[in-house]
Amino acid sequence: MSETTTIGDVVDPTLLGVTPSEEAPPPPEPQIDAQGRAYATGKRKNAVARVWIKPGLGRVTVNGRDSTEYFARPVLRMIINQPFAVAERAEQYDVICTVKGGGLSGQAGAVRHGISKALTHFEPGLRPVLKKGGFLTRDSRVVERKKYGKAKARRSFQFSKR
């Protein structure tokens, strides 16, 4: 009774529709262009960021300016660096991005989304870590539109009894 039986001994894998060669899919290939960069598009509110990452010293360039100059508030710079901190890749990649639309907060969120997607294109093994952190999900919250007969989206005009 020292022998142990496995499910493979009892059930033929071909009956389950699984052949031995289909057990594990091959790991995804990195998507890198001719210059050795990975590209992704990030979005948040009305901002759209086009992001390229390549191995480097950790420089972040936004619309031709340094990130400390473009995003002056430390909170916005922290938002941009979150994907690198979670993936433990701080100061290993140079980031070049162009951002259009929205305000600074939305643009920082768009850059973060783009960096996260570009990291998964450069290193597909980082996808589970970034997915768990919620960096690959596009934050779809946008400003609600103003309705007819209202002062703003939901606020009514002041009521007057007389």
DOFI-439872 format. One record per residue (C-alpha): residue number from 0; residue in one letter; x, y, z. Coordinates in steps of 0.1 Angstrom, whole numbers. Layout:
% residues N
+-----+-----+-------+-------+-------+
|   n | res |  east | north |    up |
+-----+-----+-------+-------+-------+
| NUM |   A |     X |     Y |     Z |
...
+-----+-----+-------+-------+-------+
END
This chain:
% residues 162
+-----+-----+-------+-------+-------+
|   n | res |  east | north |    up |
+-----+-----+-------+-------+-------+
|   0 |   M |     0 |     0 |     0 |
|   1 |   S |    30 |    23 |    -2 |
|   2 |   E |    23 |    31 |   -39 |
|   3 |   T |     2 |    63 |   -45 |
|   4 |   T |   -21 |    66 |   -75 |
|   5 |   T |   -25 |    99 |   -93 |
|   6 |   I |   -54 |   111 |  -114 |
|   7 |   G |   -34 |   105 |  -145 |
|   8 |   D |   -32 |    68 |  -136 |
|   9 |   V |   -70 |    66 |  -132 |
|  10 |   V |   -82 |    88 |  -161 |
|  11 |   D |   -69 |    89 |  -196 |
|  12 |   P |   -60 |   126 |  -204 |
|  13 |   T |   -73 |   121 |  -240 |
|  14 |   L |  -108 |   114 |  -226 |
|  15 |   L |  -108 |   149 |  -210 |
|  16 |   G |   -99 |   165 |  -243 |
|  17 |   V |   -64 |   175 |  -231 |
|  18 |   T |   -34 |   161 |  -248 |
|  19 |   P |     0 |   160 |  -230 |
|  20 |   S |    14 |   187 |  -254 |
|  21 |   E |   -13 |   212 |  -245 |
|  22 |   E |    -6 |   213 |  -207 |
|  23 |   A |    12 |   246 |  -205 |
|  24 |   P |    11 |   274 |  -230 |
|  25 |   P |    44 |   290 |  -240 |
|  26 |   P |    53 |   322 |  -222 |
|  27 |   P |    43 |   354 |  -241 |
|  28 |   E |    69 |   371 |  -262 |
|  29 |   P |    81 |   406 |  -254 |
|  30 |   Q |    68 |   433 |  -278 |
|  31 |   I |    99 |   454 |  -284 |
|  32 |   D |   104 |   477 |  -315 |
|  33 |   A |   136 |   481 |  -335 |
|  34 |   Q |   150 |   508 |  -311 |
|  35 |   G |   146 |   484 |  -281 |
|  36 |   R |   116 |   502 |  -267 |
|  37 |   A |    82 |   490 |  -256 |
|  38 |   Y |    51 |   512 |  -264 |
|  39 |   A |    18 |   515 |  -247 |
|  40 |   T |   -11 |   539 |  -245 |
|  41 |   G |   -25 |   549 |  -211 |
|  42 |   K |   -58 |   567 |  -204 |
|  43 |   R |   -74 |   584 |  -174 |
|  44 |   K |  -104 |   608 |  -175 |
|  45 |   N |   -99 |   628 |  -207 |
|  46 |   A |   -61 |   624 |  -207 |
|  47 |   V |   -43 |   601 |  -232 |
|  48 |   A |    -6 |   593 |  -227 |
|  49 |   R |    16 |   576 |  -253 |
|  50 |   V |    45 |   559 |  -234 |
|  51 |   W |    78 |   544 |  -246 |
|  52 |   I |   101 |   526 |  -221 |
|  53 |   K |   136 |   514 |  -226 |
|  54 |   P |   164 |   502 |  -203 |
|  55 |   G |   182 |   531 |  -187 |
|  56 |   L |   189 |   551 |  -156 |
|  57 |   G |   153 |   559 |  -145 |
|  58 |   R |   148 |   592 |  -163 |
|  59 |   V |   112 |   602 |  -170 |
|  60 |   T |   105 |   627 |  -198 |
|  61 |   V |    70 |   641 |  -202 |
|  62 |   N |    62 |   663 |  -233 |
|  63 |   G |   100 |   670 |  -237 |
|  64 |   R |   104 |   682 |  -201 |
|  65 |   D |   117 |   664 |  -170 |
|  66 |   S |    89 |   648 |  -148 |
|  67 |   T |    99 |   669 |  -118 |
|  68 |   E |    94 |   700 |  -139 |
|  69 |   Y |    61 |   689 |  -156 |
|  70 |   F |    45 |   672 |  -125 |
|  71 |   A |    56 |   697 |   -98 |
|  72 |   R |    35 |   681 |   -70 |
|  73 |   P |    52 |   651 |   -52 |
|  74 |   V |    19 |   632 |   -52 |
|  75 |   L |    18 |   632 |   -90 |
|  76 |   R |    54 |   620 |   -93 |
|  77 |   M |    46 |   592 |   -67 |
|  78 |   I |    16 |   581 |   -89 |
|  79 |   I |    39 |   578 |  -119 |
|  80 |   N |    65 |   558 |  -100 |
|  81 |   Q |    41 |   533 |   -85 |
|  82 |   P |    43 |   506 |  -112 |
|  83 |   F |    81 |   506 |  -109 |
|  84 |   A |    79 |   503 |   -71 |
|  85 |   V |    55 |   474 |   -73 |
|  86 |   A |    75 |   456 |  -100 |
|  87 |   E |   108 |   463 |   -81 |
|  88 |   R |   122 |   479 |  -113 |
|  89 |   A |   130 |   514 |   -98 |
|  90 |   E |   155 |   534 |  -119 |
|  91 |   Q |   160 |   506 |  -144 |
|  92 |   Y |   140 |   521 |  -173 |
|  93 |   D |   139 |   554 |  -191 |
|  94 |   V |   104 |   567 |  -199 |
|  95 |   I |    95 |   590 |  -227 |
|  96 |   C |    59 |   600 |  -230 |
|  97 |   T |    36 |   625 |  -246 |
|  98 |   V |     3 |   635 |  -228 |
|  99 |   K |   -27 |   653 |  -242 |
| 100 |   G |   -60 |   664 |  -227 |
| 101 |   G |   -73 |   666 |  -191 |
| 102 |   G |   -56 |   681 |  -161 |
| 103 |   L |   -24 |   673 |  -143 |
| 104 |   S |   -40 |   646 |  -121 |
| 105 |   G |   -56 |   628 |  -150 |
| 106 |   Q |   -24 |   631 |  -170 |
| 107 |   A |    -4 |   615 |  -142 |
| 108 |   G |   -29 |   586 |  -140 |
| 109 |   A |   -27 |   582 |  -178 |
| 110 |   V |    11 |   581 |  -177 |
| 111 |   R |     9 |   555 |  -148 |
| 112 |   H |   -15 |   533 |  -169 |
| 113 |   G |     8 |   536 |  -199 |
| 114 |   I |    39 |   527 |  -180 |
| 115 |   S |    22 |   497 |  -165 |
| 116 |   K |    11 |   484 |  -199 |
| 117 |   A |    45 |   491 |  -215 |
| 118 |   L |    62 |   472 |  -187 |
| 119 |   T |    40 |   441 |  -194 |
| 120 |   H |    50 |   445 |  -231 |
| 121 |   F |    87 |   446 |  -222 |
| 122 |   E |    86 |   419 |  -195 |
| 123 |   P |    55 |   398 |  -198 |
| 124 |   G |    64 |   381 |  -165 |
| 125 |   L |    54 |   413 |  -146 |
| 126 |   R |    18 |   411 |  -157 |
| 127 |   P |     4 |   392 |  -126 |
| 128 |   V |    21 |   416 |  -102 |
| 129 |   L |     8 |   447 |  -120 |
| 130 |   K |   -26 |   432 |  -125 |
| 131 |   K |   -29 |   424 |   -87 |
| 132 |   G |   -19 |   460 |   -79 |
| 133 |   G |   -47 |   473 |  -103 |
| 134 |   F |   -24 |   492 |  -126 |
| 135 |   L |   -35 |   475 |  -158 |
| 136 |   T |   -72 |   484 |  -153 |
| 137 |   R |   -83 |   516 |  -170 |
| 138 |   D |  -100 |   539 |  -145 |
| 139 |   S |  -132 |   547 |  -164 |
| 140 |   R |  -145 |   574 |  -141 |
| 141 |   V |  -152 |   606 |  -160 |
| 142 |   V |  -170 |   638 |  -152 |
| 143 |   E |  -208 |   635 |  -155 |
| 144 |   R |  -224 |   656 |  -181 |
| 145 |   K |  -246 |   686 |  -173 |
| 146 |   K |  -284 |   679 |  -177 |
| 147 |   Y |  -310 |   702 |  -191 |
| 148 |   G |  -330 |   721 |  -164 |
| 149 |   K |  -302 |   717 |  -138 |
| 150 |   A |  -275 |   741 |  -126 |
| 151 |   K |  -248 |   714 |  -129 |
| 152 |   A |  -249 |   676 |  -135 |
| 153 |   R |  -273 |   670 |  -105 |
| 154 |   R |  -276 |   703 |   -86 |
| 155 |   S |  -310 |   720 |   -91 |
| 156 |   F |  -316 |   757 |   -92 |
| 157 |   Q |  -326 |   773 |   -58 |
| 158 |   F |  -362 |   767 |   -50 |
| 159 |   S |  -383 |   799 |   -44 |
| 160 |   K |  -417 |   795 |   -28 |
| 161 |   R |  -428 |   831 |   -38 |
+-----+-----+-------+-------+-------+
END
